[in-house]
Amino acid sequence: MDLASAALPIDQWALSPDVVHLNHGSYGGCPRSVIETATEIRAQLEAAPMVFYKLHWQPLVDRARATLAAFLHAPADQLVFVPNATHGVATALASCTLAAGDEILITDHTYRAVRNQLVRLAATHGARVVVVPVPLPFDPDQCVAAIADATTTRTRLVVLDHLTSPTAILMPLERILPPLRDRGLQIVIDGAHAAGQLDLDLGALRALGVTYYAGNNHKWLCAPKSTGFLVAAGPIRPLVTSHGASAEYGPDNRLHAELDWVGTYDPAPQLSVPAAIAALAAVATPSQIHARNHALVLALRDRVLADLGGTQLVPDAALGAMAAITITLPPNTTAGALTDQLLRAGFELPIVDWPGQPLLRISAHLYNDVHQAEPLLATLRELGVTRG
């Protein structure tokens, strides 16, 4: 695919052109048109808060929800907005049923915040977290077999990333999930990076047995910060008990009644999601954007590998628009210190402190191009980074 055929130049984003942005995966980025939409919503809210919340807010939330649900191929009646994927996963985990002696299955690529949640959840119920090693380089067949082998009669809950954060692996859920579904297990998917990076079909994943799916709108969908979603096919126990716990309060849909309103908040990020989806759609179709960004991140990865060496960690088909690359740190330098040095040099991308091998993780979106590899490589060499 011609990488120039679908692009949105950086001057149309809120991102500074003085920084080389290769880390869309961590915090996202927002087109200026979407920021303007959010600003207009905030102005309407602040001009007449009671009018906005009492007369306009619920219809606007429902409209934004319907747009997002259609984009995700998800049932709107099972979808709620949450501040971010971590919050969504926490809500899902609080709603799962566990007892003493139960096992919770995860991999060693699980997002740290989610793993921390699970450690506390297991301690509360007398359950045990079972961590399945998924070695690098990544072998999809080995991953599927390892998860199947680790599942026992005590397994009650399985929590998996759709796209792993530190290592950028697209997990083969279509192969992993059916045996778990057939055993009647509770399945929570952390899809923090998926919406907008993949051709995501949550209806198909629900058919594979997913009980709860949490994701972000501020990453690859490019909405403002503080908007994510949770799709719940199972019962929900909200983290915050709101007015919606009263049967007579709110819409008839009790999931929406309990989770749409949990106290006064800034609804502008949620209500701007349709504008973000439209801004991307004005450039190309979702499939074209995904293909363009996938091709670009492969090209960036290959440039770095050709210059610094290292091992291709993940097959091309198991990558989205992110890739992790092995590097060797300069002497007496930590991954965090190198990340800070790159930030001061004008480059935003993380150095991941992966056990036994530091990783450089590159993300690509519509404002990136392959030529950004050259200044990055020159800076890495200046900082003393060597072959992976």
C-alpha positions as CSV (number, residue, x, y, z in Angstrom):
1,M,0.0,0.0,0.0
2,D,1.2,3.5,-0.8
3,L,1.9,5.0,2.6
4,A,1.2,8.5,1.4
5,S,-2.3,7.5,0.1
6,A,-3.9,7.9,3.5
7,A,-2.5,10.6,5.9
8,L,-3.6,13.4,8.1
9,P,-0.7,15.9,8.3
10,I,0.5,16.9,11.8
11,D,-0.6,20.5,11.3
12,Q,-4.2,19.2,11.6
13,W,-3.5,17.6,15.0
14,A,-3.0,19.2,18.4
15,L,0.4,17.6,18.5
16,S,3.5,19.8,18.4
17,P,5.5,19.6,15.1
18,D,8.6,20.2,17.2
19,V,8.4,16.7,18.6
20,V,8.8,13.4,16.7
21,H,5.8,11.5,17.9
22,L,6.2,7.7,17.6
23,N,4.2,6.8,20.7
24,H,0.5,7.0,19.7
25,G,0.0,3.8,21.6
26,S,0.5,5.2,25.1
27,Y,-1.6,8.4,25.1
28,G,-3.1,8.8,21.7
29,G,-3.3,12.1,19.8
30,C,-6.2,14.3,18.9
31,P,-7.1,16.2,15.6
32,R,-7.7,19.9,16.0
33,S,-11.3,19.5,14.7
34,V,-12.1,17.1,17.5
35,I,-10.6,19.4,20.1
36,E,-12.8,22.1,18.8
37,T,-15.8,19.9,19.1
38,A,-15.0,19.1,22.7
39,T,-14.4,22.8,23.5
40,E,-17.8,23.7,22.1
41,I,-19.5,21.0,24.2
42,R,-17.7,22.3,27.3
43,A,-18.8,25.9,26.5
44,Q,-22.4,24.7,26.3
45,L,-22.2,22.9,29.5
46,E,-20.6,25.7,31.5
47,A,-23.1,28.3,30.0
48,A,-26.1,26.5,31.6
49,P,-25.1,23.4,33.6
50,M,-28.5,22.5,34.7
51,V,-30.0,22.9,31.3
52,F,-27.3,20.8,29.7
53,Y,-27.3,17.9,32.2
54,K,-31.1,17.8,32.7
55,L,-32.3,18.4,29.1
56,H,-29.5,17.5,26.7
57,W,-27.0,15.2,28.3
58,Q,-28.7,11.8,28.2
59,P,-29.8,12.1,24.5
60,L,-26.3,13.2,23.6
61,V,-24.7,10.3,25.5
62,D,-27.2,7.9,23.8
63,R,-26.3,9.3,20.3
64,A,-22.6,9.0,21.0
65,R,-23.0,5.5,22.3
66,A,-24.9,4.5,19.2
67,T,-22.2,5.8,16.9
68,L,-19.5,4.1,18.8
69,A,-21.4,0.8,19.0
70,A,-21.9,0.8,15.3
71,F,-18.2,1.4,14.7
72,L,-17.3,-1.5,17.1
73,H,-20.1,-3.8,15.8
74,A,-21.3,-4.0,19.4
75,P,-24.8,-4.0,20.9
76,A,-25.5,-0.5,22.1
77,D,-27.6,-1.8,25.0
78,Q,-24.5,-3.6,26.4
79,L,-22.1,-0.6,25.9
80,V,-21.3,2.1,28.4
81,F,-18.7,4.8,28.4
82,V,-15.9,4.7,31.1
83,P,-12.9,7.0,31.7
84,N,-10.4,4.5,30.2
85,A,-9.8,0.8,29.6
86,T,-8.2,0.3,33.0
87,H,-11.4,1.6,34.7
88,G,-13.4,-0.6,32.4
89,V,-11.4,-3.7,33.3
90,A,-11.7,-2.9,37.0
91,T,-15.5,-2.7,36.6
92,A,-15.5,-6.0,34.8
93,L,-13.4,-7.7,37.4
94,A,-15.5,-6.4,40.3
95,S,-18.5,-8.0,38.5
96,C,-16.9,-11.5,38.1
97,T,-17.7,-14.4,40.5
98,L,-14.7,-15.9,42.4
99,A,-14.3,-18.2,45.4
100,A,-11.5,-19.5,47.5
101,G,-9.3,-21.9,45.5
102,D,-10.3,-20.5,42.1
103,E,-7.6,-19.7,39.5
104,I,-7.3,-16.6,37.4
105,L,-5.4,-17.1,34.1
106,I,-3.3,-14.4,32.6
107,T,0.0,-14.1,30.5
108,D,3.2,-12.5,31.4
109,H,2.4,-9.7,28.9
110,T,-0.6,-8.5,30.9
111,Y,-0.7,-4.8,31.4
112,R,0.8,-4.0,34.8
113,A,-2.2,-2.1,36.1
114,V,-4.5,-4.9,35.3
115,R,-2.1,-7.5,36.8
116,N,-2.1,-5.3,40.0
117,Q,-5.8,-5.3,40.1
118,L,-5.9,-9.1,39.8
119,V,-3.4,-9.6,42.6
120,R,-5.7,-7.7,44.9
121,L,-8.8,-9.4,43.6
122,A,-7.3,-12.8,44.1
123,A,-6.2,-11.9,47.7
124,T,-9.7,-10.7,48.5
125,H,-11.3,-14.0,47.4
126,G,-8.6,-16.5,48.3
127,A,-8.0,-17.2,44.6
128,R,-4.7,-17.6,42.8
129,V,-3.3,-15.8,39.7
130,V,-1.7,-18.2,37.2
131,V,0.7,-16.5,34.9
132,V,1.3,-18.2,31.5
133,P,4.8,-17.4,30.0
134,V,4.6,-16.4,26.4
135,P,8.2,-16.2,25.2
136,L,9.8,-13.8,22.7
137,P,10.2,-14.3,19.7
138,F,6.4,-14.8,19.6
139,D,5.0,-18.1,18.3
140,P,1.2,-18.0,17.9
141,D,0.9,-21.8,18.0
142,Q,3.0,-22.0,21.2
143,C,0.9,-19.2,22.8
144,V,-2.4,-21.0,22.0
145,A,-1.0,-24.3,23.4
146,A,0.4,-22.7,26.5
147,I,-2.9,-21.1,27.5
148,A,-4.8,-24.3,26.8
149,D,-2.3,-26.3,28.9
150,A,-2.5,-23.9,31.8
151,T,-6.3,-24.1,32.0
152,T,-7.4,-26.5,34.8
153,T,-10.6,-27.5,36.6
154,R,-9.9,-24.7,39.0
155,T,-9.7,-22.0,36.3
156,R,-12.6,-19.6,36.8
157,L,-11.5,-16.4,35.1
158,V,-9.3,-15.6,32.1
159,V,-8.0,-12.1,31.5
160,L,-6.2,-11.5,28.2
161,D,-4.9,-8.5,26.3
162,H,-6.2,-8.1,22.7
163,L,-3.0,-6.2,21.8
164,T,-0.3,-6.4,24.4
165,S,1.0,-3.1,25.6
166,P,4.7,-3.7,26.3
167,T,5.3,-6.1,23.4
168,A,2.7,-5.0,20.8
169,I,1.5,-8.6,20.1
170,L,-1.9,-9.1,18.5
171,M,-3.1,-12.2,20.5
172,P,-4.8,-14.9,18.4
173,L,-8.1,-14.7,20.3
174,E,-10.0,-16.5,17.6
175,R,-8.0,-19.6,18.4
176,I,-7.5,-19.1,22.2
177,L,-11.1,-18.4,23.2
178,P,-13.4,-21.2,21.8
179,P,-12.0,-23.9,24.3
180,L,-12.4,-21.4,27.2
181,R,-15.9,-20.5,26.1
182,D,-16.8,-24.2,25.9
183,R,-15.8,-24.6,29.5
184,G,-18.1,-21.8,30.6
185,L,-15.3,-19.6,31.9
186,Q,-15.6,-15.9,32.6
187,I,-13.5,-14.0,29.9
188,V,-12.3,-10.4,30.3
189,I,-10.5,-8.8,27.3
190,D,-8.3,-5.7,27.8
191,G,-8.7,-4.1,24.4
192,A,-7.0,-0.8,25.3
193,H,-5.2,-0.6,22.0
194,A,-7.7,-2.3,19.7
195,A,-10.4,0.2,18.7
196,G,-9.1,2.1,15.7
197,Q,-6.0,0.0,15.3
198,L,-7.8,-3.2,14.2
199,D,-10.9,-4.1,12.3
200,L,-12.7,-4.7,15.6
201,D,-15.9,-6.8,15.6
202,L,-17.1,-7.1,19.2
203,G,-20.1,-9.1,18.1
204,A,-17.8,-11.8,16.7
205,L,-15.8,-11.8,19.9
206,R,-18.9,-12.1,22.0
207,A,-19.7,-15.2,20.0
208,L,-16.3,-16.5,21.0
209,G,-17.3,-16.3,24.6
210,V,-16.1,-12.8,25.8
211,T,-18.0,-11.8,28.9
212,Y,-16.5,-8.3,29.2
213,Y,-14.5,-6.2,26.7
214,A,-12.9,-2.9,27.8
215,G,-11.2,-0.4,25.4
216,N,-10.1,3.2,24.9
217,N,-11.4,5.9,22.6
218,H,-8.5,8.3,23.2
219,K,-5.9,6.1,21.6
220,W,-6.3,4.9,18.0
221,L,-9.8,6.4,17.7
222,C,-8.2,9.8,18.5
223,A,-10.9,11.2,20.8
224,P,-9.9,13.5,23.7
225,K,-8.4,11.9,26.9
226,S,-10.7,10.4,29.5
227,T,-13.0,8.3,27.3
228,G,-13.1,4.5,27.0
229,F,-15.8,1.9,26.8
230,L,-17.0,-1.3,28.4
231,V,-19.1,-3.9,26.6
232,A,-20.7,-6.2,29.1
233,A,-22.5,-9.4,28.2
234,G,-22.5,-10.5,31.9
235,P,-23.9,-8.9,35.1
236,I,-22.3,-5.6,36.3
237,R,-21.4,-4.6,39.8
238,P,-20.5,-0.9,39.4
239,L,-17.4,0.5,41.2
240,V,-19.5,3.5,42.2
241,T,-23.0,3.1,43.5
242,S,-25.0,5.9,41.8
243,H,-28.5,7.2,41.6
244,G,-29.1,4.5,39.0
245,A,-29.1,1.8,41.7
246,S,-32.7,3.1,42.4
247,A,-35.1,1.3,40.1
248,E,-37.1,4.4,39.4
249,Y,-34.0,6.4,38.3
250,G,-32.7,6.9,34.7
251,P,-33.4,5.0,31.5
252,D,-35.0,1.6,31.4
253,N,-31.6,0.0,30.5
254,R,-30.2,-0.6,34.0
255,L,-26.6,-0.9,32.8
256,H,-26.9,2.6,31.3
257,A,-28.8,3.8,34.4
258,E,-26.1,2.6,36.8
259,L,-23.0,3.5,34.8
260,D,-23.8,6.5,32.6
261,W,-24.1,8.8,35.5
262,V,-21.8,8.2,38.5
263,G,-21.5,11.9,39.5
264,T,-20.7,15.2,37.9
265,Y,-18.0,14.8,35.3
266,D,-16.8,16.4,32.0
267,P,-18.8,14.6,29.2
268,A,-17.0,16.4,26.4
269,P,-14.5,13.5,25.6
270,Q,-17.3,11.0,25.4
271,L,-19.6,13.2,23.3
272,S,-16.7,14.0,21.0
273,V,-16.2,10.3,20.0
274,P,-18.5,10.6,16.9
275,A,-16.4,13.6,15.8
276,A,-13.2,11.6,16.2
277,I,-14.7,8.7,14.2
278,A,-15.8,11.2,11.5
279,A,-12.4,12.9,11.4
280,L,-10.7,9.6,10.6
281,A,-13.4,8.6,8.2
282,A,-12.8,11.8,6.2
283,V,-9.2,10.5,5.5
284,A,-10.0,6.9,4.5
285,T,-12.1,3.9,5.5
286,P,-11.1,2.1,8.8
287,S,-9.7,-0.8,6.9
288,Q,-7.6,1.5,4.7
289,I,-6.3,3.3,7.8
290,H,-5.4,0.0,9.5
291,A,-3.6,-1.3,6.5
292,R,-1.7,2.0,6.0
293,N,-0.6,2.1,9.6
294,H,0.3,-1.6,9.7
295,A,2.5,-1.2,6.6
296,L,4.1,1.9,8.0
297,V,5.0,0.4,11.3
298,L,6.5,-2.6,9.5
299,A,8.6,-0.2,7.4
300,L,9.7,1.7,10.5
301,R,10.6,-1.5,12.3
302,D,12.6,-2.8,9.4
303,R,14.6,0.4,9.1
304,V,15.5,0.2,12.8
305,L,16.4,-3.5,12.5
306,A,18.5,-2.9,9.4
307,D,20.5,-0.2,11.3
308,L,20.7,-1.6,14.8
309,G,20.2,-5.3,14.2
310,G,18.3,-7.4,16.6
311,T,15.7,-10.1,16.2
312,Q,12.2,-9.8,14.6
313,L,10.2,-10.6,17.7
314,V,6.7,-10.9,16.3
315,P,5.4,-12.2,12.9
316,D,4.0,-9.4,10.7
317,A,0.5,-10.9,10.9
318,A,0.6,-10.6,14.7
319,L,1.2,-6.9,14.6
320,G,-1.1,-4.0,14.3
321,A,0.3,-0.4,14.2
322,M,2.9,-1.0,16.9
323,A,6.1,-3.0,17.0
324,A,8.6,-3.7,19.7
325,I,12.3,-4.0,18.8
326,T,15.2,-5.3,20.9
327,I,18.0,-2.9,21.8
328,T,21.0,-2.9,24.0
329,L,21.1,0.0,26.5
330,P,24.2,2.2,26.9
331,P,26.3,1.2,30.0
332,N,24.9,2.2,33.3
333,T,21.6,3.4,31.7
334,T,18.1,2.1,32.6
335,A,15.2,1.8,30.2
336,G,13.5,4.7,32.1
337,A,16.6,6.9,31.9
338,L,16.9,6.3,28.1
339,T,13.2,7.2,27.7
340,D,13.8,10.5,29.5
341,Q,16.9,11.2,27.3
342,L,14.8,10.7,24.2
343,L,12.1,13.0,25.5
344,R,14.6,15.7,26.1
345,A,16.0,15.2,22.6
346,G,12.5,15.6,21.1
347,F,11.4,12.0,20.6
348,E,8.3,10.5,22.2
349,L,8.5,6.7,22.3
350,P,8.9,4.3,25.2
351,I,11.8,2.1,26.1
352,V,10.2,-1.0,27.7
353,D,12.0,-2.7,30.6
354,W,11.2,-6.2,29.4
355,P,12.8,-9.0,31.5
356,G,16.1,-9.9,30.0
357,Q,15.9,-7.6,27.0
358,P,15.0,-3.9,26.8
359,L,12.6,-3.1,24.0
360,L,12.0,0.0,21.9
361,R,8.3,0.3,21.0
362,I,7.2,2.2,17.9
363,S,3.7,3.3,17.1
364,A,2.4,4.7,13.8
365,H,-0.7,6.7,13.0
366,L,-1.8,9.0,10.2
367,Y,0.6,11.8,11.1
368,N,3.7,9.5,10.9
369,D,5.9,8.7,7.9
370,V,8.8,6.3,7.3
371,H,11.4,9.1,7.1
372,Q,11.1,9.6,10.9
373,A,13.2,6.5,11.3
374,E,16.4,8.3,10.3
375,P,16.5,11.1,12.9
376,L,15.5,8.5,15.5
377,L,18.3,6.2,14.6
378,A,20.8,9.0,14.6
379,T,19.7,10.1,18.1
380,L,19.8,6.5,19.4
381,R,23.4,6.1,18.2
382,E,24.3,9.4,19.8
383,L,22.9,8.2,23.1
384,G,24.9,5.0,22.9
385,V,22.2,2.5,21.9
386,T,23.7,-0.5,20.1
387,R,22.6,-3.6,18.4
388,G,19.7,-5.5,19.9
